[in-house]
Amino acid sequence: MMREDMRHLTTETPRVLVVDGSKLVRTLVKAVLEKELPGVDVAGAGGLAEGRTLLESTAFDLVTTALVLPDGDGLQMARAVRESAAQRYVPVIVISGDVQSHLEGRHFTEDVTDYFDKALGHNALAAFIRGYVQPALIPDAHVLYIEDSRTVAMAIRRVLESQQMRVTHVVSAEDAMAYLDAYRDSDAAPGCDLVLTDLYLKGELDGRDLLNAIRNDFGYGKRRLPVLVMTGDDNRDNQAALLRDGANDLVLKPIEERLLVTKSLFQLRVSMLPDQPSFEP
């Protein structure tokens, strides 16, 4: 059920390649990363061809790319990284101002590791990239985890607790709603920092019903209570529907441990950040 990433990122002098047709954007991203990640080595490329040339001469720990490039697109850049034998498992992050529509359309290929919405702003970008190149724990972050298989739950709980997260495990959507309802009108609302739920659950309600309840009945937005949905459903329309219904992100099965932790920590960090302006020029 679980599989670990095949490559562990270095925490010493991380090297990041930023591919974007705008020199201003490249300069801005570099400034943000150098401020927030001391010692980071940031290289910039103005397009697909320049990016490919840099991949041939330098080993990177992470590659970010705009979705639209002057001589191609970000998906081609991601493919170029995968075709580079020495960097096949390097995370490739698409940075876009139109992430939601591409997620809903399931346009990203398996070559793309993750994606970042420019609208989240400067600090969120740094937190996002730090999660890949210099993962930082958030001790005692509280996860409400919904899973009806106790065997699976033990494995996932072990992963999260190894990252110093505090986990409350329940086996049904009904139990999760009852838990959240107990905190609804208290100073401790919503009662947890992150919801992680399987899509398919035993009982009358499933993960989609829980998601709808969180967003509509409880009225918690994506920043107030992030929701990650784990699913083995490869139907693109179904995945798009979950994102439209308010899932912050999906974690596809089989679960990659590092990706699960990275996505969880990122959502937790973003929920704690003050609103920031977009880093659009």
N, C-alpha and C positions, 0 to 999 in steps of 0.2 A: 504493500500500500504506500509506504513512504520510500522516497529515494532522495539521496543527498546530492547537492550540486557536485559536479565533477572537478570543480576548480575552486580553490580558496583564494580570496583576494588578499593582496599584501596590505599591511597597515603601515609600511614604511615607504615614504616618498611615493605616494600613489601617482600614477600617470593617467591623465584623462585627455581624450581627444574630443574636441568640440567641432562638429561639422555644421556649418550654417552659411548660407549665401550672404548674409549681412555681416559686414565687418563690425558694425556697431554692436550687434547681438553677441558676436564672438567675444568682443572686448568686455562687454558687460558680464557675460557668464564667467569669463576668466576672472574678472575682478571679484565677483561674488564668491567663487570657489577659493581663490587665494586668501580672501579675508576669513572665510569660515573654516577652511581646511589648511592650517599652516603646513608648509612644506610640499603642498601639492604641486605637481608639474603639469601645466595645462598647455596643450598644443592646439592650434586652430587650423581648420581647413575650410576653404571657401566653397567647396563642392565635392562631388563624387570622385573625380579624378585625383584631386589633391589629397583627399582622404585615403584613397587606395595607395598612393605613393607613400604616405606617412606610415600606413600599416606595414608596408614592406620593410621599413627601416627602423621602426620603434615598437617595443612591446608596451601595450597599454593595459591598464587595469579596468578601464571603463570607457565606452564610446557613447557620446550623445550626438544625436543628429536631428536636424529639422526634417519635417515630413516632405517639404518641397525644397529641392536644390536646383541651382542654375543649370546643371547638366544631368539631372536625374531626380531621384527621390530617396527618401530615407530608408525605404524598404530595400532598395538596391544597395545602399550603404550597409545595411544590416547583413545582407547576403555576402557582401565583400568581406566583412569581418568573419563570417562563418567559413568562408573559403580560404581564409588565412590559417594554415595549419597550426601555427603557434598561438593563435588567438581565438580558436573555435568556440571556447566557452567564456569569452569575455562578455560581460553584460552590455547589451546595446539598448540605450534608452532613447525613445522618440520624444522630442520636446515639441509640442504643438499648441496652438491656440484653439484647436478644433478637436480636442481629444474625444469628447463625448460622442460626437457623431460618428467618428471612426470606430470607437468602441462598440457602439450600438450596431454599426454595419459590419462589425467583425472584420475590419479591413487589415488589421495588423497580422503579419505572418508569424510563424513559429520562430523566425530568425530574430524577432524583436523580444527582448527580455521583459521590458516594461515601458511605461509611457508616463509623461508628466504634462500637466496642464499649465500653460504659462500664466493663466489667470490666478494661480495660487500665490504667485509672487516670489520675491528674492529669497527670503528666509526659508520658505518651503522648498525651493529648488536646492539650496545648500543642504537642508536636512535630508532631502530625498537622495542626493548623491552620496552624502556621508553614510547613509544606510547601506550603501553598496561597498564603498571603499574603506570606510572606517566605522563599522557598526558600533553604535553606542546603545547601551542598555537603558531602559526606563524602569528602574526598580519599583516594584509594587504596583505597576500598571495592572488594572483589574479587567480581566477578560471574562465575559459571560459566554460560555461555550455550549452549544447545543448539538448533541450527537447521540443517536440511539444505540449505536454499537459500543459496548463497553471496551472491547478490544481496541477498536480504533481510537476511542476517547483516551485510553491510557497512553497510546503512542503520541497523540497530538498534545495531550496535557504535559507529557514528559518534555516535549520540545519547547513548549511555551514556558514551563517552569524553569527549564535550564537557562532561559534568558531573564530570569528573575521576575517574570510576570506572575501575578496572582490569578488563579483560575477558579471560577465557579462553574461546575459542570452540571447541566440538567439534560434530561433525555428526550424532551418534547418541546414543541413550540408553545403548547399550553403552559408548561412549567415555566418557560422563559417569560411569557406574558405575565404570569402571576408574580414572578420575581420582580419584574419591572414595575408592575402595578403597586407593589408594596412600597416602592420608593417614590411613586409619582408625585406626591404632594409634600415631600420632605426636602430638607436642605441638602440631602445627599443624592437627590435625583440627578441623573437617571439611574444611579445604583451601580454603574460600571463604566469603564472608559472605552470599551470596545465590545461589539458583539461579533462572534465568530460562529456561524451556523452552517450545518450541512443543509443541502437543498431538500433532500428526500428524508422524511422522518416518519416514524410510526405514529399512528393517531390520526385524528381528523384533519389536523392542520400540518402544514409543511413549512419549510424555510421561507417560501414566498409569502405565505400568510403572515408569518412573523415579521418579515420585512415591511409589508404593507401596514401592519399594526404599529410598528415603530415610527414610520414616517407619517402616518395619517392619524391613527387613534391617539398615540402618545404625543405626536407633533414634534418629535426630535429630528432636527436636520442632520445633514451629513457631518458637519463639524461638531455638533453637540454630542452625537452618538454615532460614530462610524460603524458600518456593518460590512463585514466580509462574508461572502457566500462561497462555500466550497461545493463544487459540483463536478460530476463526471459526465454531464450532459453536453455533448459536443454539437448540439443543434444551435446554429448561430442565432436564429430568431429567438429561441428561448433565453440564450445568454443576453441578447440585446434587451429583452423584456425585463430581466432582472436589473440591469443597469438603469433603464428608464424608470423602474419602480423605486429606485433610490439606493441600490447597493453601491457602496463606495468603490468596490472592486470585487473581482472574482478570483478564486484560487482553484485552478483546474486540477483534477485528479488524473494520474497519480500525483500526490502532493510532493513537491520539492521542499525539503525542510528549510533551506536557506531562503527560498522565495516566500514561504509562509511567514517566516520571522521578519524578513525585510518589509513585506507589505504590512504586517501588523504594526511594526515599529514606526513605519512611515505614517500610517493613519493616526497613530497615537500622537506623534510629534505635530502633525498638521493641526489636530484638534486642539493642541495646547498653544499654538502660535497666535499672536494678534493678527488681525487682518493686515495684509501687506499689498502694496500696489503691484500690478503685473510688471514683469521685467521686459515687456514689449517696448521697443524704442519709440 
